[in-house]
Amino acid sequence: MGLKPEIVLMMLHHCIAQRSVQFSFKRAAPLALRMKEENVNTPENADAFLRHDQAVHEGVRRVLVRMEKRRLVSEDEIALCEKWIGKRGFSPPRPC
């Protein structure tokens, strides 16, 4: 995909932090594609992108906890939360 090695390592570290060492490269591929599409080409840009991705992931997880759902978040839920937070300007849910 043309991402720099240090950015790929940051992305893999992020994936491991989210899903433990048993994460799937199948799930990492869409993240890498989004990074490529958003021209993430410096470690600073990658850090900001990954922090935002983590905030969205945590937001979805908090909503699921409030709904008493104990499972991994889905890609559709992440996309919906991204739309709420990023495009519509809602603030992320507060911790329970």
Gaussian input, Z-matrix of N, CA and C with variables (Angstrom, degrees):
# hf/3-21g

backbone

0 1
 N
 C     1     B1
 C     2     B2     1     A1
 N     3     B3     2     A2     1     D1
 C     4     B4     3     A3     2     D2
 C     5     B5     4     A4     3     D3
 N     6     B6     5     A5     4     D4
 C     7     B7     6     A6     5     D5
 C     8     B8     7     A7     6     D6
 N     9     B9     8     A8     7     D7
 C    10    B10     9     A9     8     D8
 C    11    B11    10    A10     9     D9
 N    12    B12    11    A11    10    D10
 C    13    B13    12    A12    11    D11
 C    14    B14    13    A13    12    D12
 N    15    B15    14    A14    13    D13
 C    16    B16    15    A15    14    D14
 C    17    B17    16    A16    15    D15
 N    18    B18    17    A17    16    D16
 C    19    B19    18    A18    17    D17
 C    20    B20    19    A19    18    D18
 N    21    B21    20    A20    19    D19
 C    22    B22    21    A21    20    D20
 C    23    B23    22    A22    21    D21
 N    24    B24    23    A23    22    D22
 C    25    B25    24    A24    23    D23
 C    26    B26    25    A25    24    D24
 N    27    B27    26    A26    25    D25
 C    28    B28    27    A27    26    D26
 C    29    B29    28    A28    27    D27
 N    30    B30    29    A29    28    D28
 C    31    B31    30    A30    29    D29
 C    32    B32    31    A31    30    D30
 N    33    B33    32    A32    31    D31
 C    34    B34    33    A33    32    D32
 C    35    B35    34    A34    33    D33
 N    36    B36    35    A35    34    D34
 C    37    B37    36    A36    35    D35
 C    38    B38    37    A37    36    D36
 N    39    B39    38    A38    37    D37
 C    40    B40    39    A39    38    D38
 C    41    B41    40    A40    39    D39
 N    42    B42    41    A41    40    D40
 C    43    B43    42    A42    41    D41
 C    44    B44    43    A43    42    D42
 N    45    B45    44    A44    43    D43
 C    46    B46    45    A45    44    D44
 C    47    B47    46    A46    45    D45
 N    48    B48    47    A47    46    D46
 C    49    B49    48    A48    47    D47
 C    50    B50    49    A49    48    D48
 N    51    B51    50    A50    49    D49
 C    52    B52    51    A51    50    D50
 C    53    B53    52    A52    51    D51
 N    54    B54    53    A53    52    D52
 C    55    B55    54    A54    53    D53
 C    56    B56    55    A55    54    D54
 N    57    B57    56    A56    55    D55
 C    58    B58    57    A57    56    D56
 C    59    B59    58    A58    57    D57
 N    60    B60    59    A59    58    D58
 C    61    B61    60    A60    59    D59
 C    62    B62    61    A61    60    D60
 N    63    B63    62    A62    61    D61
 C    64    B64    63    A63    62    D62
 C    65    B65    64    A64    63    D63
 N    66    B66    65    A65    64    D64
 C    67    B67    66    A66    65    D65
 C    68    B68    67    A67    66    D66
 N    69    B69    68    A68    67    D67
 C    70    B70    69    A69    68    D68
 C    71    B71    70    A70    69    D69
 N    72    B72    71    A71    70    D70
 C    73    B73    72    A72    71    D71
 C    74    B74    73    A73    72    D72
 N    75    B75    74    A74    73    D73
 C    76    B76    75    A75    74    D74
 C    77    B77    76    A76    75    D75
 N    78    B78    77    A77    76    D76
 C    79    B79    78    A78    77    D77
 C    80    B80    79    A79    78    D78
 N    81    B81    80    A80    79    D79
 C    82    B82    81    A81    80    D80
 C    83    B83    82    A82    81    D81
 N    84    B84    83    A83    82    D82
 C    85    B85    84    A84    83    D83
 C    86    B86    85    A85    84    D84
 N    87    B87    86    A86    85    D85
 C    88    B88    87    A87    86    D86
 C    89    B89    88    A88    87    D87
 N    90    B90    89    A89    88    D88
 C    91    B91    90    A90    89    D89
 C    92    B92    91    A91    90    D90
 N    93    B93    92    A92    91    D91
 C    94    B94    93    A93    92    D92
 C    95    B95    94    A94    93    D93
 N    96    B96    95    A95    94    D94
 C    97    B97    96    A96    95    D95
 C    98    B98    97    A97    96    D96
 N    99    B99    98    A98    97    D97
 C   100   B100    99    A99    98    D98
 C   101   B101   100   A100    99    D99
 N   102   B102   101   A101   100   D100
 C   103   B103   102   A102   101   D101
 C   104   B104   103   A103   102   D102
 N   105   B105   104   A104   103   D103
 C   106   B106   105   A105   104   D104
 C   107   B107   106   A106   105   D105
 N   108   B108   107   A107   106   D106
 C   109   B109   108   A108   107   D107
 C   110   B110   109   A109   108   D108
 N   111   B111   110   A110   109   D109
 C   112   B112   111   A111   110   D110
 C   113   B113   112   A112   111   D111
 N   114   B114   113   A113   112   D112
 C   115   B115   114   A114   113   D113
 C   116   B116   115   A115   114   D114
 N   117   B117   116   A116   115   D115
 C   118   B118   117   A117   116   D116
 C   119   B119   118   A118   117   D117
 N   120   B120   119   A119   118   D118
 C   121   B121   120   A120   119   D119
 C   122   B122   121   A121   120   D120
 N   123   B123   122   A122   121   D121
 C   124   B124   123   A123   122   D122
 C   125   B125   124   A124   123   D123
 N   126   B126   125   A125   124   D124
 C   127   B127   126   A126   125   D125
 C   128   B128   127   A127   126   D126
 N   129   B129   128   A128   127   D127
 C   130   B130   129   A129   128   D128
 C   131   B131   130   A130   129   D129
 N   132   B132   131   A131   130   D130
 C   133   B133   132   A132   131   D131
 C   134   B134   133   A133   132   D132
 N   135   B135   134   A134   133   D133
 C   136   B136   135   A135   134   D134
 C   137   B137   136   A136   135   D135
 N   138   B138   137   A137   136   D136
 C   139   B139   138   A138   137   D137
 C   140   B140   139   A139   138   D138
 N   141   B141   140   A140   139   D139
 C   142   B142   141   A141   140   D140
 C   143   B143   142   A142   141   D141
 N   144   B144   143   A143   142   D142
 C   145   B145   144   A144   143   D143
 C   146   B146   145   A145   144   D144
 N   147   B147   146   A146   145   D145
 C   148   B148   147   A147   146   D146
 C   149   B149   148   A148   147   D147
 N   150   B150   149   A149   148   D148
 C   151   B151   150   A150   149   D149
 C   152   B152   151   A151   150   D150
 N   153   B153   152   A152   151   D151
 C   154   B154   153   A153   152   D152
 C   155   B155   154   A154   153   D153
 N   156   B156   155   A155   154   D154
 C   157   B157   156   A156   155   D155
 C   158   B158   157   A157   156   D156
 N   159   B159   158   A158   157   D157
 C   160   B160   159   A159   158   D158
 C   161   B161   160   A160   159   D159
 N   162   B162   161   A161   160   D160
 C   163   B163   162   A162   161   D161
 C   164   B164   163   A163   162   D162
 N   165   B165   164   A164   163   D163
 C   166   B166   165   A165   164   D164
 C   167   B167   166   A166   165   D165
 N   168   B168   167   A167   166   D166
 C   169   B169   168   A168   167   D167
 C   170   B170   169   A169   168   D168
 N   171   B171   170   A170   169   D169
 C   172   B172   171   A171   170   D170
 C   173   B173   172   A172   171   D171
 N   174   B174   173   A173   172   D172
 C   175   B175   174   A174   173   D173
 C   176   B176   175   A175   174   D174
 N   177   B177   176   A176   175   D175
 C   178   B178   177   A177   176   D176
 C   179   B179   178   A178   177   D177
 N   180   B180   179   A179   178   D178
 C   181   B181   180   A180   179   D179
 C   182   B182   181   A181   180   D180
 N   183   B183   182   A182   181   D181
 C   184   B184   183   A183   182   D182
 C   185   B185   184   A184   183   D183
 N   186   B186   185   A185   184   D184
 C   187   B187   186   A186   185   D185
 C   188   B188   187   A187   186   D186
 N   189   B189   188   A188   187   D187
 C   190   B190   189   A189   188   D188
 C   191   B191   190   A190   189   D189
 N   192   B192   191   A191   190   D190
 C   193   B193   192   A192   191   D191
 C   194   B194   193   A193   192   D192
 N   195   B195   194   A194   193   D193
 C   196   B196   195   A195   194   D194
 C   197   B197   196   A196   195   D195
 N   198   B198   197   A197   196   D196
 C   199   B199   198   A198   197   D197
 C   200   B200   199   A199   198   D198
 N   201   B201   200   A200   199   D199
 C   202   B202   201   A201   200   D200
 C   203   B203   202   A202   201   D201
 N   204   B204   203   A203   202   D202
 C   205   B205   204   A204   203   D203
 C   206   B206   205   A205   204   D204
 N   207   B207   206   A206   205   D205
 C   208   B208   207   A207   206   D206
 C   209   B209   208   A208   207   D207
 N   210   B210   209   A209   208   D208
 C   211   B211   210   A210   209   D209
 C   212   B212   211   A211   210   D210
 N   213   B213   212   A212   211   D211
 C   214   B214   213   A213   212   D212
 C   215   B215   214   A214   213   D213
 N   216   B216   215   A215   214   D214
 C   217   B217   216   A216   215   D215
 C   218   B218   217   A217   216   D216
 N   219   B219   218   A218   217   D217
 C   220   B220   219   A219   218   D218
 C   221   B221   220   A220   219   D219
 N   222   B222   221   A221   220   D220
 C   223   B223   222   A222   221   D221
 C   224   B224   223   A223   222   D222
 N   225   B225   224   A224   223   D223
 C   226   B226   225   A225   224   D224
 C   227   B227   226   A226   225   D225
 N   228   B228   227   A227   226   D226
 C   229   B229   228   A228   227   D227
 C   230   B230   229   A229   228   D228
 N   231   B231   230   A230   229   D229
 C   232   B232   231   A231   230   D230
 C   233   B233   232   A232   231   D231
 N   234   B234   233   A233   232   D232
 C   235   B235   234   A234   233   D233
 C   236   B236   235   A235   234   D234
 N   237   B237   236   A236   235   D235
 C   238   B238   237   A237   236   D236
 C   239   B239   238   A238   237   D237
 N   240   B240   239   A239   238   D238
 C   241   B241   240   A240   239   D239
 C   242   B242   241   A241   240   D240
 N   243   B243   242   A242   241   D241
 C   244   B244   243   A243   242   D242
 C   245   B245   244   A244   243   D243
 N   246   B246   245   A245   244   D244
 C   247   B247   246   A246   245   D245
 C   248   B248   247   A247   246   D246
 N   249   B249   248   A248   247   D247
 C   250   B250   249   A249   248   D248
 C   251   B251   250   A250   249   D249
 N   252   B252   251   A251   250   D250
 C   253   B253   252   A252   251   D251
 C   254   B254   253   A253   252   D252
 N   255   B255   254   A254   253   D253
 C   256   B256   255   A255   254   D254
 C   257   B257   256   A256   255   D255
 N   258   B258   257   A257   256   D256
 C   259   B259   258   A258   257   D257
 C   260   B260   259   A259   258   D258
 N   261   B261   260   A260   259   D259
 C   262   B262   261   A261   260   D260
 C   263   B263   262   A262   261   D261
 N   264   B264   263   A263   262   D262
 C   265   B265   264   A264   263   D263
 C   266   B266   265   A265   264   D264
 N   267   B267   266   A266   265   D265
 C   268   B268   267   A267   266   D266
 C   269   B269   268   A268   267   D267
 N   270   B270   269   A269   268   D268
 C   271   B271   270   A270   269   D269
 C   272   B272   271   A271   270   D270
 N   273   B273   272   A272   271   D271
 C   274   B274   273   A273   272   D272
 C   275   B275   274   A274   273   D273
 N   276   B276   275   A275   274   D274
 C   277   B277   276   A276   275   D275
 C   278   B278   277   A277   276   D276
 N   279   B279   278   A278   277   D277
 C   280   B280   279   A279   278   D278
 C   281   B281   280   A280   279   D279
 N   282   B282   281   A281   280   D280
 C   283   B283   282   A282   281   D281
 C   284   B284   283   A283   282   D282
 N   285   B285   284   A284   283   D283
 C   286   B286   285   A285   284   D284
 C   287   B287   286   A286   285   D285

   B1=1.4529
   B2=1.5226
   B3=1.2988
   B4=1.4500
   B5=1.5216
   B6=1.3385
   B7=1.4605
   B8=1.5301
   B9=1.3150
   B10=1.4586
   B11=1.5332
   B12=1.3350
   B13=1.4733
   B14=1.5273
   B15=1.3329
   B16=1.4666
   B17=1.5293
   B18=1.3246
   B19=1.4653
   B20=1.5278
   B21=1.3256
   B22=1.4625
   B23=1.5339
   B24=1.3247
   B25=1.4649
   B26=1.5253
   B27=1.3269
   B28=1.4688
   B29=1.5250
   B30=1.3296
   B31=1.4567
   B32=1.5364
   B33=1.3210
   B34=1.4631
   B35=1.5279
   B36=1.3148
   B37=1.4695
   B38=1.5305
   B39=1.3162
   B40=1.4635
   B41=1.5291
   B42=1.3142
   B43=1.4681
   B44=1.5267
   B45=1.3189
   B46=1.4643
   B47=1.5260
   B48=1.3307
   B49=1.4603
   B50=1.5268
   B51=1.3248
   B52=1.4662
   B53=1.5216
   B54=1.3071
   B55=1.4687
   B56=1.5247
   B57=1.2924
   B58=1.4653
   B59=1.5308
   B60=1.3057
   B61=1.4632
   B62=1.5177
   B63=1.3126
   B64=1.4519
   B65=1.5262
   B66=1.3451
   B67=1.4618
   B68=1.5239
   B69=1.3058
   B70=1.4538
   B71=1.5308
   B72=1.3153
   B73=1.4655
   B74=1.5274
   B75=1.3302
   B76=1.4559
   B77=1.5353
   B78=1.3328
   B79=1.4575
   B80=1.5273
   B81=1.3185
   B82=1.4620
   B83=1.5285
   B84=1.3170
   B85=1.4631
   B86=1.5290
   B87=1.3525
   B88=1.4705
   B89=1.5334
   B90=1.3222
   B91=1.4611
   B92=1.5211
   B93=1.3118
   B94=1.4629
   B95=1.5267
   B96=1.3133
   B97=1.4622
   B98=1.5289
   B99=1.3425
   B100=1.4682
   B101=1.5153
   B102=1.3337
   B103=1.4653
   B104=1.5239
   B105=1.3055
   B106=1.4602
   B107=1.5265
   B108=1.3342
   B109=1.4668
   B110=1.5290
   B111=1.3286
   B112=1.4644
   B113=1.5322
   B114=1.3218
   B115=1.4679
   B116=1.5217
   B117=1.3171
   B118=1.4585
   B119=1.5233
   B120=1.3332
   B121=1.4630
   B122=1.5171
   B123=1.3221
   B124=1.4616
   B125=1.5260
   B126=1.3247
   B127=1.4649
   B128=1.5291
   B129=1.3170
   B130=1.4670
   B131=1.5256
   B132=1.3326
   B133=1.4656
   B134=1.5290
   B135=1.3152
   B136=1.4618
   B137=1.5257
   B138=1.3302
   B139=1.4583
   B140=1.5278
   B141=1.3269
   B142=1.4632
   B143=1.5326
   B144=1.3208
   B145=1.4648
   B146=1.5204
   B147=1.3393
   B148=1.4593
   B149=1.5256
   B150=1.3448
   B151=1.4618
   B152=1.5349
   B153=1.3277
   B154=1.4668
   B155=1.5290
   B156=1.3173
   B157=1.4612
   B158=1.5248
   B159=1.3226
   B160=1.4598
   B161=1.5281
   B162=1.3310
   B163=1.4632
   B164=1.5280
   B165=1.3173
   B166=1.4666
   B167=1.5241
   B168=1.3217
   B169=1.4670
   B170=1.5298
   B171=1.3280
   B172=1.4614
   B173=1.5226
   B174=1.3326
   B175=1.4549
   B176=1.5153
   B177=1.3145
   B178=1.4604
   B179=1.5243
   B180=1.3123
   B181=1.4656
   B182=1.5284
   B183=1.3316
   B184=1.4692
   B185=1.5294
   B186=1.3184
   B187=1.4695
   B188=1.5182
   B189=1.3246
   B190=1.4629
   B191=1.5222
   B192=1.3215
   B193=1.4611
   B194=1.5226
   B195=1.3208
   B196=1.4715
   B197=1.5250
   B198=1.3045
   B199=1.4627
   B200=1.5262
   B201=1.3297
   B202=1.4633
   B203=1.5202
   B204=1.3247
   B205=1.4670
   B206=1.5303
   B207=1.2995
   B208=1.4621
   B209=1.5193
   B210=1.3326
   B211=1.4639
   B212=1.5198
   B213=1.3258
   B214=1.4592
   B215=1.5262
   B216=1.3057
   B217=1.4658
   B218=1.5272
   B219=1.3254
   B220=1.4628
   B221=1.5280
   B222=1.3068
   B223=1.4647
   B224=1.5318
   B225=1.3327
   B226=1.4659
   B227=1.5198
   B228=1.3240
   B229=1.4717
   B230=1.5137
   B231=1.3213
   B232=1.4659
   B233=1.5248
   B234=1.3320
   B235=1.4713
   B236=1.5221
   B237=1.3208
   B238=1.4568
   B239=1.5257
   B240=1.3164
   B241=1.4620
   B242=1.5227
   B243=1.3120
   B244=1.4686
   B245=1.5280
   B246=1.3151
   B247=1.4634
   B248=1.5282
   B249=1.3330
   B250=1.4624
   B251=1.5216
   B252=1.3247
   B253=1.4712
   B254=1.5235
   B255=1.3222
   B256=1.4554
   B257=1.5100
   B258=1.3045
   B259=1.4613
   B260=1.5224
   B261=1.3231
   B262=1.4631
   B263=1.5213
   B264=1.3324
   B265=1.4551
   B266=1.5175
   B267=1.3295
   B268=1.4468
   B269=1.5224
   B270=1.3093
   B271=1.4672
   B272=1.5279
   B273=1.3418
   B274=1.4610
   B275=1.5241
   B276=1.3421
   B277=1.4566
   B278=1.5238
   B279=1.3171
   B280=1.4642
   B281=1.5226
   B282=1.3443
   B283=1.4757
   B284=1.5190
   B285=1.3125
   B286=1.4784
   B287=1.5051
   A1=111.89
   A2=115.86
   A3=118.98
   A4=115.09
   A5=118.45
   A6=120.18
   A7=109.41
   A8=115.76
   A9=120.45
   A10=109.94
   A11=116.98
   A12=120.00
   A13=113.79
   A14=118.38
   A15=119.50
   A16=111.33
   A17=117.02
   A18=120.76
   A19=109.94
   A20=116.61
   A21=120.37
   A22=109.83
   A23=117.22
   A24=120.26
   A25=111.03
   A26=117.20
   A27=120.45
   A28=110.15
   A29=116.77
   A30=121.46
   A31=110.60
   A32=117.42
   A33=120.65
   A34=111.19
   A35=116.98
   A36=120.92
   A37=109.67
   A38=116.23
   A39=122.10
   A40=110.44
   A41=117.31
   A42=121.53
   A43=111.17
   A44=116.73
   A45=120.59
   A46=109.94
   A47=117.59
   A48=120.71
   A49=111.35
   A50=117.39
   A51=120.86
   A52=112.98
   A53=117.70
   A54=120.05
   A55=114.03
   A56=118.04
   A57=125.03
   A58=110.45
   A59=116.60
   A60=120.50
   A61=113.13
   A62=117.24
   A63=120.22
   A64=111.97
   A65=116.73
   A66=119.50
   A67=109.49
   A68=115.02
   A69=120.99
   A70=109.92
   A71=116.50
   A72=120.01
   A73=109.87
   A74=116.38
   A75=120.63
   A76=110.02
   A77=117.40
   A78=121.50
   A79=111.58
   A80=118.20
   A81=121.68
   A82=111.37
   A83=117.33
   A84=121.04
   A85=113.20
   A86=119.89
   A87=118.41
   A88=112.72
   A89=116.50
   A90=120.26
   A91=109.97
   A92=116.99
   A93=120.84
   A94=110.66
   A95=116.96
   A96=120.81
   A97=111.15
   A98=116.69
   A99=119.78
   A100=111.33
   A101=116.94
   A102=120.20
   A103=109.90
   A104=117.04
   A105=121.91
   A106=110.57
   A107=116.77
   A108=121.34
   A109=112.06
   A110=117.12
   A111=120.92
   A112=112.23
   A113=116.31
   A114=123.01
   A115=113.18
   A116=115.65
   A117=120.38
   A118=106.57
   A119=115.88
   A120=118.98
   A121=113.98
   A122=118.12
   A123=120.78
   A124=108.44
   A125=117.38
   A126=119.59
   A127=112.79
   A128=117.48
   A129=120.84
   A130=110.58
   A131=116.34
   A132=120.48
   A133=110.60
   A134=116.28
   A135=120.64
   A136=110.50
   A137=116.66
   A138=120.41
   A139=110.52
   A140=117.54
   A141=121.40
   A142=110.64
   A143=116.83
   A144=121.68
   A145=110.58
   A146=116.95
   A147=121.06
   A148=111.97
   A149=118.01
   A150=120.39
   A151=110.11
   A152=116.18
   A153=120.02
   A154=110.41
   A155=116.86
   A156=121.13
   A157=110.50
   A158=117.39
   A159=121.78
   A160=110.59
   A161=117.66
   A162=121.33
   A163=110.70
   A164=116.91
   A165=120.76
   A166=110.26
   A167=116.61
   A168=121.70
   A169=110.11
   A170=116.92
   A171=120.78
   A172=111.05
   A173=117.57
   A174=120.89
   A175=111.95
   A176=116.45
   A177=120.58
   A178=109.79
   A179=116.11
   A180=119.89
   A181=111.01
   A182=116.59
   A183=120.14
   A184=111.47
   A185=116.13
   A186=119.48
   A187=109.80
   A188=117.44
   A189=120.46
   A190=111.31
   A191=117.40
   A192=120.53
   A193=110.03
   A194=117.30
   A195=120.25
   A196=111.77
   A197=116.53
   A198=120.90
   A199=111.62
   A200=116.32
   A201=123.94
   A202=112.88
   A203=115.61
   A204=122.07
   A205=107.16
   A206=116.87
   A207=122.56
   A208=109.59
   A209=114.83
   A210=120.01
   A211=108.22
   A212=116.00
   A213=120.52
   A214=109.61
   A215=115.90
   A216=120.09
   A217=109.12
   A218=115.75
   A219=120.26
   A220=109.99
   A221=116.06
   A222=121.28
   A223=110.70
   A224=117.06
   A225=120.46
   A226=111.14
   A227=117.13
   A228=120.76
   A229=110.97
   A230=116.96
   A231=120.62
   A232=109.90
   A233=116.48
   A234=119.85
   A235=111.18
   A236=117.30
   A237=121.01
   A238=111.32
   A239=117.33
   A240=120.89
   A241=110.30
   A242=116.94
   A243=121.17
   A244=110.00
   A245=116.20
   A246=120.41
   A247=110.35
   A248=117.26
   A249=120.97
   A250=111.24
   A251=115.62
   A252=120.28
   A253=111.20
   A254=116.86
   A255=120.40
   A256=114.92
   A257=117.48
   A258=120.23
   A259=113.24
   A260=117.39
   A261=119.75
   A262=112.89
   A263=117.73
   A264=121.50
   A265=116.28
   A266=118.97
   A267=119.70
   A268=109.36
   A269=116.61
   A270=119.14
   A271=107.93
   A272=116.14
   A273=119.20
   A274=109.96
   A275=117.75
   A276=120.23
   A277=111.07
   A278=115.55
   A279=120.58
   A280=109.87
   A281=116.31
   A282=118.86
   A283=110.91
   A284=115.22
   A285=121.04
   A286=110.73
   D1=-6.72
   D2=175.91
   D3=85.87
   D4=11.68
   D5=177.16
   D6=-77.45
   D7=145.89
   D8=178.59
   D9=-67.38
   D10=148.82
   D11=-177.48
   D12=-56.09
   D13=-39.55
   D14=-179.12
   D15=-67.31
   D16=-30.77
   D17=177.67
   D18=-73.21
   D19=-38.79
   D20=176.91
   D21=-63.06
   D22=-41.48
   D23=178.26
   D24=-63.85
   D25=-40.45
   D26=176.87
   D27=-62.19
   D28=-42.18
   D29=179.77
   D30=-63.83
   D31=-43.63
   D32=179.39
   D33=-64.79
   D34=-39.86
   D35=176.59
   D36=-61.36
   D37=-40.87
   D38=178.02
   D39=-62.72
   D40=-44.90
   D41=179.69
   D42=-63.72
   D43=-41.02
   D44=178.41
   D45=-65.23
   D46=-40.27
   D47=179.11
   D48=-64.61
   D49=-34.50
   D50=-179.74
   D51=-78.55
   D52=-40.99
   D53=-170.07
   D54=-124.87
   D55=11.73
   D56=-177.57
   D57=70.79
   D58=-178.11
   D59=-174.81
   D60=-70.07
   D61=-7.13
   D62=179.87
   D63=-95.89
   D64=22.98
   D65=178.49
   D66=-65.67
   D67=159.79
   D68=-177.97
   D69=-103.46
   D70=135.94
   D71=174.51
   D72=-64.64
   D73=-23.42
   D74=176.32
   D75=-62.80
   D76=-36.12
   D77=177.35
   D78=-80.88
   D79=-24.50
   D80=179.82
   D81=-77.66
   D82=-26.90
   D83=-177.13
   D84=-60.91
   D85=-44.87
   D86=177.63
   D87=-63.09
   D88=-34.61
   D89=177.31
   D90=-64.45
   D91=-44.01
   D92=178.06
   D93=-63.00
   D94=-39.49
   D95=178.76
   D96=-64.47
   D97=-43.19
   D98=176.78
   D99=-62.25
   D100=-38.61
   D101=178.36
   D102=-64.26
   D103=-40.51
   D104=178.51
   D105=-64.93
   D106=-45.03
   D107=-179.23
   D108=-64.26
   D109=-32.30
   D110=-179.66
   D111=-92.54
   D112=13.38
   D113=176.69
   D114=53.32
   D115=45.61
   D116=174.66
   D117=-77.09
   D118=106.37
   D119=-174.71
   D120=-130.34
   D121=3.36
   D122=175.08
   D123=-128.33
   D124=156.21
   D125=176.72
   D126=-59.00
   D127=-33.19
   D128=179.11
   D129=-66.95
   D130=-44.48
   D131=176.90
   D132=-63.91
   D133=-40.87
   D134=179.57
   D135=-63.72
   D136=-41.55
   D137=179.36
   D138=-61.89
   D139=-46.19
   D140=179.18
   D141=-63.25
   D142=-44.40
   D143=179.57
   D144=-60.77
   D145=-46.83
   D146=-177.19
   D147=-70.22
   D148=-33.84
   D149=175.16
   D150=-64.12
   D151=-41.57
   D152=177.83
   D153=-64.72
   D154=-42.72
   D155=178.18
   D156=-61.02
   D157=-40.32
   D158=178.37
   D159=-64.96
   D160=-40.60
   D161=179.14
   D162=-63.60
   D163=-41.41
   D164=177.81
   D165=-64.34
   D166=-45.12
   D167=179.79
   D168=-60.49
   D169=-45.04
   D170=178.90
   D171=-65.01
   D172=-37.20
   D173=177.67
   D174=-60.70
   D175=-44.74
   D176=178.48
   D177=-64.25
   D178=-42.74
   D179=-179.37
   D180=-61.30
   D181=-40.94
   D182=178.95
   D183=-63.77
   D184=-40.85
   D185=178.07
   D186=-62.66
   D187=-43.73
   D188=179.41
   D189=-62.70
   D190=-39.72
   D191=178.35
   D192=-63.28
   D193=-42.24
   D194=178.09
   D195=-63.17
   D196=-31.06
   D197=177.97
   D198=-87.29
   D199=6.03
   D200=179.86
   D201=59.64
   D202=37.63
   D203=175.85
   D204=-105.65
   D205=118.77
   D206=-179.05
   D207=-107.96
   D208=84.07
   D209=-179.73
   D210=-156.35
   D211=172.27
   D212=176.56
   D213=-71.61
   D214=149.66
   D215=178.07
   D216=-74.44
   D217=150.24
   D218=-179.96
   D219=-96.89
   D220=163.46
   D221=177.93
   D222=-64.24
   D223=-35.70
   D224=178.06
   D225=-64.82
   D226=-40.71
   D227=178.29
   D228=-66.10
   D229=-38.25
   D230=177.51
   D231=-64.14
   D232=-43.84
   D233=179.29
   D234=-62.41
   D235=-40.56
   D236=179.06
   D237=-66.16
   D238=-42.94
   D239=178.11
   D240=-65.15
   D241=-38.34
   D242=176.73
   D243=-59.93
   D244=-40.08
   D245=178.57
   D246=-66.16
   D247=-42.84
   D248=179.85
   D249=-62.55
   D250=-49.05
   D251=-174.09
   D252=-78.68
   D253=-47.82
   D254=-172.75
   D255=-79.61
   D256=-46.93
   D257=-171.41
   D258=-96.32
   D259=-31.24
   D260=-176.28
   D261=-101.57
   D262=-8.12
   D263=172.75
   D264=81.47
   D265=12.72
   D266=176.15
   D267=-70.17
   D268=151.13
   D269=175.96
   D270=-87.40
   D271=153.20
   D272=-179.82
   D273=-63.79
   D274=153.49
   D275=178.76
   D276=-63.68
   D277=144.88
   D278=178.37
   D279=-74.84
   D280=153.99
   D281=177.29
   D282=-60.01
   D283=149.49
   D284=179.83
   D285=-69.34

